[in-house]
Amino acid sequence: MTQISPPGPGMTRREWSWGVRYLLFELIFLPRVLVLLNAWAGGLLSDAWVNVVFFVVNFLAVGWIFRDFWQRTFRELPRTWKKSLALAALGLGVYFLTSLALAWLLERAYPGFGNVNDASIYQSVQLEYLPMAAGTVLLVPPAEESLYRGVLFRCLWDRSRLWAYIVSTGVFCAIHILNYVGFYAPGLLALNFLQYLPAGLILAWAYENSGSILCPILIHMGVNALGMVSALGTP
């Protein structure tokens, strides 16, 4: 039986500990803190710019927490970059085809079905396209991949490969619908959760097989870039 190698440089206990703490803060508090601060300032920023501020703050915080992890990742690039680029292209292609098939099935089963998170993002994109596009494509992928694949998937992988996939993918899907709980029907949110499963699984697979966090970041950037392009044609 072939032995599967660990997916790239692991995290130290300090990085994992602070990563988990920050992930919980990011999920529960950070968006609400920014909204409250903006309200306290008299609504100085539009919803789109509040999102942009979130992207920047999140990117800087994650970059600081995982600065040593990133240094270790960059040191591995001479060995991993070719494989990372090849698997990123493959992963992006599989994601695109899988997402099209899933969207087709959902539309046939539930005519008029839409993704509530996409609708919210597209609304902000229409107001401030360039800042939202830059944040979504350049800042979100490194931050999210460091947290969901670097912290959750990589650290759980050492204990259980199966649970690494289940937990990291489940949390990744849940974060995209968490802010809409209580505002939309549970059935609709469950279907939205399902839409993020292909991305969560493919990103974890890319990290495991490339040996570098760079690979899922590139796929994530490509996925978000496709979303920003499609937003241009959204009324």
C-alpha positions as a printed NumPy array, in Angstrom:
array([[  0.   ,   0.   ,   0.   ],
       [  1.407,   3.404,  -1.008],
       [  2.289,   5.68 ,   1.884],
       [  0.88 ,   9.184,   1.468],
       [  3.341,  11.926,   2.384],
       [  2.36 ,  14.773,   4.736],
       [  0.954,  17.797,   2.827],
       [  3.823,  20.227,   3.115],
       [  5.484,  21.854,   6.129],
       [  3.461,  21.457,   9.298],
       [  2.626,  24.133,  11.836],
       [  4.277,  24.555,  15.187],
       [  2.195,  24.228,  18.35 ],
       [  2.278,  28.023,  18.735],
       [  1.054,  28.588,  15.162],
       [ -1.699,  26.018,  15.543],
       [ -2.807,  27.425,  18.903],
       [ -2.949,  31.023,  17.713],
       [ -4.434,  29.94 ,  14.399],
       [ -7.367,  28.192,  16.086],
       [ -7.95 ,  31.171,  18.374],
       [ -7.888,  33.61 ,  15.499],
       [-10.126,  31.392,  13.365],
       [-12.784,  31.441,  16.094],
       [-12.393,  35.218,  16.442],
       [-12.68 ,  35.675,  12.688],
       [-15.778,  33.488,  12.45 ],
       [-17.673,  34.915,  15.419],
       [-16.46 ,  38.414,  16.223],
       [-14.44 ,  40.185,  13.52 ],
       [-17.282,  40.924,  11.043],
       [-19.545,  42.104,  13.871],
       [-16.814,  44.278,  15.388],
       [-16.245,  46.015,  12.057],
       [-19.984,  46.561,  11.524],
       [-20.355,  48.001,  15.038],
       [-17.346,  50.295,  14.596],
       [-18.746,  51.533,  11.31 ],
       [-22.133,  52.182,  12.925],
       [-20.4  ,  54.024,  15.799],
       [-18.672,  56.184,  13.165],
       [-22.053,  57.075,  11.705],
       [-21.928,  54.683,   8.769],
       [-18.814,  56.288,   7.335],
       [-18.163,  53.257,   5.116],
       [-20.506,  51.5  ,   2.71 ],
       [-21.129,  47.759,   3.146],
       [-18.718,  47.137,   0.276],
       [-15.911,  49.031,   1.996],
       [-16.614,  47.275,   5.308],
       [-15.987,  44.037,   3.405],
       [-12.755,  45.44 ,   1.978],
       [-11.581,  46.454,   5.463],
       [-12.37 ,  42.925,   6.649],
       [-10.257,  41.482,   3.823],
       [ -7.296,  43.717,   4.699],
       [ -7.461,  43.176,   8.479],
       [ -7.866,  39.43 ,   8.048],
       [ -4.963,  39.203,   5.602],
       [ -2.621,  41.193,   7.861],
       [ -3.573,  39.225,  10.986],
       [ -3.129,  35.869,   9.293],
       [  0.135,  37.003,   7.708],
       [  1.513,  37.969,  11.116],
       [  0.408,  34.772,  12.87 ],
       [  1.772,  32.498,  10.137],
       [  4.828,  34.483,   9.073],
       [  7.199,  31.615,   9.996],
       [  4.947,  29.052,   8.301],
       [  5.077,  31.125,   5.136],
       [  8.853,  31.365,   5.326],
       [  9.037,  27.564,   5.525],
       [  6.638,  27.317,   2.579],
       [  8.744,  29.679,   0.449],
       [ 11.876,  27.687,   1.222],
       [ 10.131,  24.639,  -0.263],
       [  9.151,  26.415,  -3.503],
       [ 12.162,  25.283,  -5.593],
       [ 10.981,  21.719,  -4.983],
       [  7.2  ,  22.205,  -5.167],
       [  6.351,  25.028,  -7.59 ],
       [  6.1  ,  22.984, -10.792],
       [  3.864,  20.38 ,  -9.222],
       [  1.813,  23.1  ,  -7.539],
       [  1.15 ,  24.888, -10.837],
       [  0.189,  21.653, -12.619],
       [ -2.17 ,  20.516,  -9.856],
       [ -3.63 ,  24.019,  -9.536],
       [ -4.573,  23.957, -13.234],
       [ -6.065,  20.475, -12.861],
       [ -7.925,  21.381,  -9.674],
       [ -9.364,  24.545, -11.171],
       [-10.595,  22.613, -14.214],
       [-12.218,  19.915, -12.064],
       [-13.812,  22.575,  -9.866],
       [-15.24 ,  24.408, -12.879],
       [-16.78 ,  21.27 , -14.377],
       [-18.085,  20.002, -11.029],
       [-19.624,  23.361, -10.167],
       [-21.349,  23.598, -13.548],
       [-22.806,  20.108, -13.116],
       [-23.96 ,  20.831,  -9.559],
       [-25.495,  24.176, -10.551],
       [-27.323,  22.454, -13.425],
       [-28.745,  19.802, -11.1  ],
       [-29.846,  22.342,  -8.489],
       [-31.504,  24.52 , -11.106],
       [-33.419,  21.528, -12.465],
       [-34.467,  20.378,  -8.999],
       [-35.188,  23.857,  -7.61 ],
       [-35.97 ,  26.361, -10.397],
       [-34.861,  29.868,  -9.459],
       [-32.39 ,  28.572,  -6.887],
       [-29.623,  31.041,  -6.005],
       [-26.605,  31.241,  -3.736],
       [-27.245,  33.816,  -1.001],
       [-23.562,  34.449,  -0.33 ],
       [-22.844,  35.056,  -4.007],
       [-25.796,  37.437,  -4.206],
       [-24.48 ,  39.425,  -1.23 ],
       [-20.963,  39.615,  -2.669],
       [-22.22 ,  40.593,  -6.111],
       [-24.224,  43.42 ,  -4.56 ],
       [-21.067,  44.821,  -2.956],
       [-19.089,  44.235,  -6.141],
       [-21.54 ,  46.324,  -8.137],
       [-20.901,  49.243,  -5.767],
       [-17.092,  48.987,  -5.53 ],
       [-15.839,  46.605,  -8.175],
       [-12.072,  47.165,  -8.118],
       [-11.529,  47.149,  -4.319],
       [-13.846,  44.146,  -3.876],
       [-12.261,  42.255,  -6.773],
       [ -8.722,  42.933,  -5.506],
       [ -9.608,  41.861,  -1.983],
       [-11.501,  38.765,  -3.072],
       [ -8.849,  37.546,  -5.5  ],
       [ -5.597,  38.641,  -3.821],
       [ -6.258,  38.858,  -0.067],
       [ -8.935,  36.263,   0.716],
       [ -7.254,  33.098,  -0.702],
       [ -3.94 ,  33.31 ,   1.242],
       [ -5.79 ,  34.065,   4.486],
       [ -8.466,  31.399,   4.123],
       [ -6.094,  28.704,   2.89 ],
       [ -3.705,  29.34 ,   5.788],
       [ -6.603,  28.886,   8.216],
       [ -8.722,  26.131,   6.674],
       [ -6.062,  24.067,   4.953],
       [ -2.983,  25.1  ,   6.966],
       [ -4.498,  24.998,  10.451],
       [ -7.453,  22.621,  10.18 ],
       [ -6.542,  20.222,   7.39 ],
       [ -2.787,  19.99 ,   7.923],
       [ -2.922,  19.656,  11.702],
       [ -5.783,  17.134,  11.682],
       [ -4.084,  15.194,   8.875],
       [ -1.378,  14.012,  11.271],
       [ -4.093,  12.364,  13.388],
       [ -6.699,  11.306,  10.833],
       [ -6.691,  11.925,   7.1  ],
       [-10.436,  11.281,   6.885],
       [-11.292,  13.761,   9.646],
       [ -8.923,  16.298,   8.127],
       [-11.056,  16.27 ,   4.983],
       [-14.377,  16.237,   6.856],
       [-13.623,  19.025,   9.338],
       [-11.714,  21.392,   7.045],
       [-14.301,  21.055,   4.264],
       [-17.237,  21.321,   6.662],
       [-15.935,  24.489,   8.3  ],
       [-15.047,  25.98 ,   4.911],
       [-18.6  ,  25.369,   3.658],
       [-20.202,  26.582,   6.885],
       [-18.36 ,  29.91 ,   6.954],
       [-19.947,  30.847,   3.637],
       [-23.491,  30.496,   5.025],
       [-22.988,  31.294,   8.723],
       [-23.966,  34.966,   8.474],
       [-27.256,  34.052,   6.787],
       [-28.56 ,  31.668,   9.458],
       [-31.893,  32.979,  10.723],
       [-32.458,  35.108,   7.631],
       [-33.058,  32.328,   5.09 ],
       [-34.793,  28.97 ,   5.195],
       [-32.626,  26.109,   6.542],
       [-33.264,  24.081,   3.383],
       [-31.916,  26.858,   1.164],
       [-28.82 ,  27.238,   3.354],
       [-28.263,  23.466,   3.251],
       [-28.245,  23.59 ,  -0.545],
       [-25.86 ,  26.55 ,  -0.439],
       [-23.628,  24.505,   1.902],
       [-23.664,  21.718,  -0.672],
       [-22.452,  24.109,  -3.374],
       [-19.186,  24.719,  -1.505],
       [-18.353,  21.03 ,  -1.031],
       [-16.507,  20.636,  -4.37 ],
       [-14.257,  23.62 ,  -3.614],
       [-13.531,  22.461,  -0.056],
       [-12.612,  18.94 ,  -1.144],
       [-10.561,  20.028,  -4.166],
       [ -8.6  ,  22.598,  -2.145],
       [ -7.757,  20.008,   0.522],
       [ -6.789,  17.476,  -2.174],
       [ -4.569,  20.069,  -3.858],
       [ -2.739,  20.817,  -0.621],
       [ -2.246,  17.15 ,   0.184],
       [ -0.942,  16.182,  -3.231],
       [  1.171,  19.245,  -4.056],
       [  2.985,  19.491,  -0.739],
       [  2.56 ,  23.277,  -0.708],
       [ -0.132,  25.67 ,   0.503],
       [  0.597,  27.649,  -2.667],
       [ -1.396,  25.167,  -4.774],
       [ -4.796,  25.623,  -3.046],
       [ -4.166,  29.366,  -2.902],
       [ -3.756,  29.472,  -6.686],
       [ -6.948,  27.456,  -7.179],
       [ -8.808,  29.667,  -4.707],
       [ -7.601,  32.768,  -6.536],
       [ -8.769,  31.301,  -9.833],
       [-12.19 ,  30.409,  -8.432],
       [-12.665,  33.905,  -6.984],
       [-11.412,  35.525, -10.191],
       [-14.029,  33.579, -12.154],
       [-16.642,  34.841,  -9.707],
       [-15.521,  38.434, -10.161],
       [-15.66 ,  38.092, -13.94 ],
       [-19.178,  36.665, -13.763],
       [-20.176,  39.511, -11.435],
       [-19.528,  41.956, -14.255],
       [-22.519,  40.523, -16.064],
       [-24.764,  40.325, -12.994],
       [-27.525,  42.944, -13.083]])
